[in-house]
């Protein structure tokens, strides 16, 4: 199996909704970098962060803004699962 590499740069995620991670949900064997992004008014209805749900091991978020994101289950903006 090959590892997936993803870079998200200078993007805006506004007024999105999902059951886990209102804007982005990450799982599996992935290397993700989120840089210079804005997360505003996103909602997770069941679990995970209002902006980002992360169930992967290799995720970097830097230089990003989080405003008014909501999560029904735990009321946080960025949810990280792990061992």
Secondary structure, DSSP 8 states (H G I E B T S, - for coil): ---EEEEEES-EEES-EEEE-SSEEEESSEEEEEES-EEES-EEEEES-SSEEEESSEEEEES-EEES-EETTT--SEEE---
